[in-house]
Amino acid sequence: MLKATDSGPGRLLGIALVVVVSSSTYLAAQILSGLRPERTAAWLEAIRRGIETHRDRVIDVLLLGAGLWLVVHGVVVQLAK
């Protein structure tokens, strides 16, 4: 059984990866905004617009995928019994 306090190497590596990716993205935006403020502002505005445009569709797809995974996982578990 998997415990909520499990701190294996895979979990720690995953946490470290999330921290590195999010920090590097933030640092890149800060550095670019210092070097090329207008270009960086336009780039970030385009990203924000894209996120706002596709947010509902992405949420729908993620929820559909999670639901399908739960159904398939449940069927596999029941068939394995």
BAFI-3210 file (N, C-alpha, C; in Angstrom, 3 decimals, decimal comma, padded with zeros to 6 digits):
// residues 81
n [1|2|3|4|5|6|7|8|9|10|11|12|13|14|15|16|17|18|19|20|21|22|23|24|25|26|27|28|29|30|31|32|33|34|35|36|37|38|39|40|41|42|43|44|45|46|47|48|49|50|51|52|53|54|55|56|57|58|59|60|61|62|63|64|65|66|67|68|69|70|71|72|73|74|75|76|77|78|79|80|81]
n.u [000,839|000,528|001,794|000,841|002,930|005,120|008,382|010,051|012,772|011,797|009,565|010,768|012,482|010,594|009,356|011,559|011,988|009,656|010,007|012,405|011,671|009,532|010,813|012,872|011,408|010,213|012,528|013,621|011,671|011,954|014,624|014,544|012,682|014,162|016,117|014,831|012,246|009,795|009,393|009,266|006,996|005,020|005,228|004,526|001,927|000,747|000,916|-000,749|-003,192|-003,567|-003,839|-006,186|-007,973|-008,078|-008,621|-011,053|-011,497|-009,175|-009,488|-011,819|-010,839|-008,812|-010,352|-012,019|-010,076|-009,073|-011,372|-011,820|-009,472|-009,903|-012,157|-011,170|-009,054|-010,503|-011,964|-009,883|-008,801|-010,984|-011,232|-008,852|-009,213]
n.v [-001,171|002,231|004,876|008,106|009,542|008,638|008,909|008,326|007,956|008,550|010,208|012,390|013,212|013,980|016,148|017,865|018,304|019,713|022,040|023,047|023,484|025,338|027,443|028,093|029,002|031,301|032,795|033,080|034,706|037,009|037,773|038,126|040,202|042,268|042,568|042,841|044,557|045,352|043,389|041,085|041,668|041,611|038,934|037,590|038,550|037,350|034,671|034,718|035,417|033,169|031,164|032,031|031,840|029,078|027,812|026,633|024,481|022,944|022,248|020,676|018,548|017,502|016,674|014,795|012,953|012,144|010,990|008,871|007,421|006,646|004,980|002,938|002,005|001,060|-001,025|-002,722|-003,396|-004,756|-006,889|-008,180|-009,405]
n.w [000,000|-000,773|001,025|002,272|003,238|001,953|000,840|-001,392|-003,791|-006,373|-005,959|-004,691|-006,726|-008,631|-007,317|-007,139|-009,862|-010,618|-009,091|-010,207|-012,926|-012,675|-011,328|-013,142|-015,322|-014,268|-013,631|-016,213|-017,437|-015,876|-016,412|-019,200|-019,291|-018,263|-020,201|-022,727|-022,586|-023,958|-025,906|-024,313|-022,776|-024,766|-025,509|-023,098|-022,866|-025,107|-024,353|-022,083|-023,277|-024,903|-022,957|-021,650|-023,782|-024,353|-021,971|-020,909|-022,663|-022,248|-019,559|-019,784|-021,388|-019,721|-017,497|-018,737|-019,568|-017,049|-015,965|-017,797|-017,325|-014,657|-014,962|-016,679|-015,098|-012,873|-014,094|-014,885|-012,380|-011,263|-013,046|-012,547|-010,143]
ca.u [000,000|001,272|001,470|000,880|004,215|006,178|009,330|011,017|013,565|010,967|008,746|011,665|012,933|009,460|009,214|012,694|011,763|008,634|010,616|013,378|010,979|008,795|011,782|013,584|010,471|010,100|013,802|013,753|010,798|012,544|015,833|014,133|012,015|015,204|016,878|013,931|010,951|008,621|009,227|008,841|005,610|004,174|005,285|003,719|000,527|000,289|000,726|-001,946|-004,348|-003,732|-004,367|-007,586|-008,762|-008,210|-008,729|-012,198|-011,282|-008,137|-010,105|-012,697|-010,027|-008,171|-011,359|-012,413|-008,973|-009,043|-012,527|-011,555|-008,448|-010,531|-013,020|-010,314|-008,343|-011,464|-012,264|-008,701|-008,713|-012,055|-010,927|-007,685|-009,618]
ca.v [000,000|003,482|005,784|009,519|010,089|007,961|009,874|007,593|008,771|009,000|011,334|013,524|013,674|014,677|017,440|018,686|018,679|020,763|023,258|023,554|023,994|026,566|028,501|028,511|029,782|032,618|033,499|033,448|035,857|038,176|038,165|038,665|041,498|043,262|042,762|043,290|044,694|045,396|042,075|040,150|041,993|041,098|037,462|037,175|038,853|036,311|033,454|034,914|035,351|031,765|030,426|032,420|031,361|027,621|027,302|025,742|023,249|022,159|021,676|019,595|017,407|016,905|015,960|013,619|011,995|011,592|010,101|007,652|006,652|006,027|003,877|001,842|001,464|000,280|-002,254|-003,591|-003,907|-005,733|-008,093|-008,856|-010,125]
ca.w [000,000|-000,855|002,127|001,917|003,668|001,206|000,297|-002,178|-004,717|-007,491|-005,511|-004,460|-008,042|-009,227|-006,655|-007,562|-011,258|-010,634|-008,556|-011,178|-014,109|-012,353|-011,011|-014,352|-016,129|-013,631|-013,820|-017,630|-017,686|-015,222|-017,145|-020,497|-019,116|-018,061|-021,441|-023,802|-021,899|-024,842|-026,539|-023,277|-022,428|-025,851|-025,430|-021,956|-023,191|-026,028|-023,554|-021,258|-024,169|-025,296|-021,805|-021,453|-024,912|-024,377|-020,607|-020,722|-023,433|-021,573|-018,360|-020,233|-021,842|-018,550|-016,712|-019,508|-019,471|-015,695|-015,835|-018,564|-016,628|-013,487|-015,414|-017,166|-013,935|-012,106|-014,828|-014,803|-011,009|-011,074|-013,825|-011,963|-008,916]
c.u [000,891|000,827|001,599|002,217|005,384|007,094|010,439|011,752|012,760|010,142|009,619|012,187|011,819|009,256|010,329|012,507|010,731|009,219|011,574|012,676|010,248|009,745|012,491|012,679|010,336|011,378|013,992|012,893|011,381|013,771|015,465|013,447|013,020|015,953|016,028|012,525|009,737|008,344|008,724|007,393|004,654|004,103|004,409|002,235|-000,046|000,048|-000,546|-003,217|-004,625|-004,313|-005,839|-008,489|-009,064|-008,434|-009,864|-012,020|-010,252|-008,691|-011,018|-011,902|-009,353|-009,166|-011,846|-011,335|-008,895|-010,206|-012,332|-010,525|-009,050|-011,400|-012,173|-009,569|-009,274|-011,800|-011,095|-008,567|-009,773|-011,777|-009,741|-008,042|-010,019]
c.v [001,245|004,410|007,220|010,148|009,413|009,003|009,153|008,498|009,294|010,222|012,575|014,087|014,438|016,053|018,379|019,165|019,801|022,082|023,874|024,158|025,296|027,717|028,998|029,331|031,194|033,428|033,939|034,663|037,121|038,686|038,779|040,022|042,604|043,576|043,368|043,449|044,658|044,029|041,038|040,405|041,466|039,573|036,964|037,455|037,801|035,000|033,558|034,805|033,907|030,917|030,748|031,886|029,868|027,004|026,295|024,419|022,354|021,508|020,519|018,361|016,729|016,119|014,707|012,542|011,346|010,626|008,790|006,781|005,947|004,833|002,690|001,192|000,596|-001,036|-003,221|-004,196|-004,976|-007,015|-008,872|-009,636|-011,532]
c.w [000,000|000,257|001,660|002,281|002,974|000,578|-000,455|-003,150|-005,904|-007,137|-005,301|-005,777|-008,752|-008,631|-007,093|-009,003|-011,373|-010,151|-009,572|-012,390|-013,796|-012,034|-012,257|-015,268|-015,581|-013,840|-015,267|-017,954|-017,067|-015,977|-018,485|-020,361|-018,838|-019,340|-022,551|-023,246|-022,819|-025,458|-025,533|-022,875|-023,491|-025,793|-024,278|-022,186|-024,140|-025,292|-022,723|-022,093|-024,596|-024,177|-021,593|-022,562|-024,800|-022,996|-020,447|-021,456|-022,763|-020,319|-018,736|-020,623|-020,656|-017,704|-017,431|-019,435|-018,107|-015,475|-016,579|-017,867|-015,416|-013,881|-015,854|-016,009|-013,089|-012,778|-014,721|-013,419|-010,774|-011,842|-013,249|-010,713|-009,204]
res [m|l|k|a|t|d|s|g|p|g|r|l|l|g|i|a|l|v|v|v|v|s|s|s|t|y|l|a|a|q|i|l|s|g|l|r|p|e|r|t|a|a|w|l|e|a|i|r|r|g|i|e|t|h|r|d|r|v|i|d|v|l|l|l|g|a|g|l|w|l|v|v|h|g|v|v|v|q|l|a|k]
***
